[in-house]
Each structure stands twice: as structure tokens, then as C-alpha cells.
């Protein structure tokens, strides 16, 4: 297992300027992140602490594929912070796809703290972006690239769908 402290300290940035509920337009119980730890140029580090009553928790813990949602919500926090920094409203975005998903665990254990790092690789003028994402803990190592889409007007986009 890679050194967790090195992983965490390797993420550049500052604490966010806005609280998490202002960054991600999700309500409990689907707001899954505990905290945005740091946000920097093109990247964000978030934290999730799993409890026995965590959403999606079962007898063995939280299935590792739920990590994709932790990654997606971290991307949403990144986009929300960028929007607020530009003086704009936080907009709805969509997870389009996942590529190169790898996990060394089937479940995250209750009580485990997960560190979620997302880094923007590509941002297109058409609202499509690609993020390289990682989740680390003392036992887990997940990686994936997430493709996301943020339309200029989500309500209009959904009405056309």
C-alpha cells in the first residue's frame, strides 16, 4: 500500500472558501462527502468517514463501486467551487462514464476514512470534462477516470432529453 500520508500531502491547494453544502447541490442522505480538505489549481481533496449507518453500508461495509459516487461528488465540489469563485451559481452536472476503474478491495470497511482526490485532465468548450480520480485509505486503493458533462442550462438540457 502506498504511503497514505504522502498521498494526502501531495495534493496542493488551500481549504475551500465555501462550506460543502454550498458546493454540492445534494441533500442528506445522498450528500456522501464529509469535507473538502483542499482545493487547488485543477484538483481537489475530499474526505469520507464510513460509519455502520453510512448510505449503502451492508454487513461487509460499503461496496467499493460506491467509490465512483464519492469521486463524482468530489468533482461536483470542484465545479461548484469554481463556479462560486467566478461569481456564478452552482450548476447541475452529469456523470457520463467511467474508464480505467481499478480497486484492490471489494468493500470499504466501517470506520475507515477515505481520501478522495480528483484532478481535471481535460475541459472541453462543450461542457465535457475528464477527471483522473483516486481513493486511498489504509487498506483501499481505487483509481478511475470519470467523464462528466455540465450543460450551460441544465433545465433546458433535461427538457430536451
C-alpha positions as MATLAB code, in Angstrom:
seq = 'XXXXXXXXXXXXXXXXXXXXXXXXXXXXXXXXXXXXXXXXXXXXXXXXXXXXXXXXXXXXXXXXXXXXXXXXXXXXXXXXXXXXXXXXXXXXXXXXXXXXXXXXXXXXXXXXXXXXXXXXXXXXXXXXXXXXXXXXXXXXXXXXXXXXXXXXXXXXXXXXX';
ca = [
       0.000    0.000    0.000;
       1.321    3.433   -0.910;
       2.131    5.742    1.963;
      -1.206    7.407    2.802;
       0.363   10.493    4.380;
       2.452   11.075    1.245;
      -0.676   10.753   -0.883;
      -2.606   13.289    1.232;
       0.266   15.773    1.490;
       0.933   15.501   -2.242;
      -2.279   17.349   -3.048;
      -1.663   21.076   -3.423;
      -4.162   23.731   -2.506;
      -5.935   25.611    0.218;
      -9.059   24.947    2.285;
     -12.227   25.760    0.334;
     -13.703   29.248    0.632;
     -17.275   27.916    0.920;
     -18.839   25.138    3.011;
     -19.555   21.783    1.374;
     -23.365   22.232    1.183;
     -22.804   25.362   -0.930;
     -20.552   23.450   -3.340;
     -22.557   20.264   -3.972;
     -26.317   20.553   -4.518;
     -27.166   17.256   -2.762;
     -29.205   16.791    0.391;
     -28.776   14.085    3.033;
     -28.766   11.146    2.784;
     -27.239   11.395   -0.712;
     -24.653   14.018    0.226;
     -21.866   11.496    0.822;
     -18.750   13.619    1.381;
     -17.810   14.748    4.883;
     -15.411   17.514    3.979;
     -13.471   19.203    1.219;
      -9.975   19.313    2.670;
      -8.090   21.210   -0.034;
      -8.738   22.677   -3.447;
      -6.021   23.788   -5.810;
      -5.388   24.538   -9.449;
      -7.245   21.758  -11.240;
      -7.546   19.441   -8.229;
      -9.457   18.751   -5.022;
      -9.036   16.502   -1.976;
     -12.119   15.369   -0.053;
     -12.682   13.106    2.934;
     -15.344   10.483    3.678;
     -15.546    8.634    7.002;
     -17.605    5.459    6.852;
     -19.916    4.509    9.689;
     -22.129    1.418   10.084;
     -25.105    3.648    9.194;
     -23.433    5.140    6.081;
     -25.566    5.140    2.965;
     -25.015    1.869    1.055;
     -23.377    0.165    4.077;
     -24.038   -3.541    4.400;
     -22.673   -6.308    6.621;
     -19.275   -6.196    4.883;
     -19.119   -2.392    4.656;
     -19.747   -0.110    1.685;
     -19.229   -1.739   -1.739;
     -16.124   -0.322   -3.418;
     -18.022    0.619   -6.573;
     -19.778    3.315   -4.481;
     -16.378    4.990   -4.667;
     -17.401    6.167   -8.136;
     -20.104    8.293   -6.482;
     -17.580    9.643   -3.946;
     -15.412   10.628   -6.912;
     -18.366   12.178   -8.772;
     -19.392   14.243   -5.744;
     -15.793   15.409   -5.338;
     -15.865   16.556   -8.971;
     -19.163   18.335   -8.233;
     -17.488   20.115   -5.290;
     -14.603   21.114   -7.570;
     -17.018   22.506  -10.192;
     -19.150   24.206   -7.518;
     -16.114   25.928   -6.028;
     -15.010   27.108   -9.487;
     -18.495   28.486  -10.228;
     -18.714   30.382   -6.924;
     -15.182   31.749   -7.430;
     -16.366   33.189  -10.783;
     -19.439   34.706   -9.079;
     -21.786   32.212  -10.754;
     -24.383   29.786   -9.429;
     -23.518   26.149   -8.807;
     -24.845   24.134  -11.750;
     -26.065   20.582  -12.126;
     -23.649   18.172  -13.789;
     -23.867   14.593  -15.021;
     -21.618   11.563  -14.761;
     -21.293   10.314  -18.339;
     -18.936    7.390  -17.903;
     -16.124    5.707  -16.047;
     -12.946    4.336  -17.566;
      -9.933    2.511  -16.174;
     -11.679    1.600  -12.901;
      -9.418   -0.444  -10.620;
      -9.871   -1.366   -6.983;
      -7.878   -3.550   -4.644;
     -10.890   -4.082   -2.331;
     -14.477   -5.241   -2.777;
     -15.765   -3.229    0.201;
     -14.730   -0.256    2.315;
     -14.699   -1.235    5.988;
     -16.899    0.567    8.543;
     -14.909    3.202   10.399;
     -12.495    3.646    7.514;
     -11.558    7.164    6.393;
     -11.352    7.570    2.623;
      -9.345   10.314    0.939;
     -10.721   11.222   -2.490;
      -8.502   13.083   -4.943;
      -9.816   14.376   -8.274;
      -7.707   16.119  -10.896;
      -9.070   17.662  -14.060;
      -7.300   16.307  -17.144;
      -9.395   17.857  -19.918;
     -12.093   20.533  -20.009;
     -13.867   20.983  -23.315;
     -15.760   24.033  -24.533;
     -18.802   21.785  -24.959;
     -19.212   21.105  -21.220;
     -17.425   17.735  -21.248;
     -14.534   17.130  -18.861;
     -12.348   14.206  -17.855;
     -11.015   13.756  -14.326;
      -8.392   11.382  -13.015;
      -9.664   10.158   -9.655;
      -8.153    8.229   -6.760;
      -9.413    6.999   -3.411;
      -6.956    5.984   -0.726;
      -7.231    4.694    2.814;
      -5.040    2.490    4.989;
      -6.417   -0.547    3.129;
      -8.021    0.684   -0.113;
      -6.622    1.947   -3.383;
      -9.065    2.843   -6.176;
      -8.423    4.605   -9.450;
     -10.685    5.661  -12.305;
     -11.122    8.299  -14.949;
     -14.564    9.917  -14.851;
     -16.135   11.655  -17.821;
     -18.606   14.353  -16.792;
     -20.897   16.796  -18.566;
     -22.089   20.170  -17.320;
     -24.531   21.848  -19.712;
     -24.851   25.617  -19.719;
     -28.543   25.282  -18.817;
     -29.366   22.002  -17.063;
     -33.133   22.638  -17.014;
     -33.198   23.221  -20.768;
     -30.961   20.187  -21.335;
     -33.275   17.947  -19.278;
     -36.357   19.297  -21.033;
     -34.846   18.287  -24.371;
     -33.869   14.820  -23.203;
];
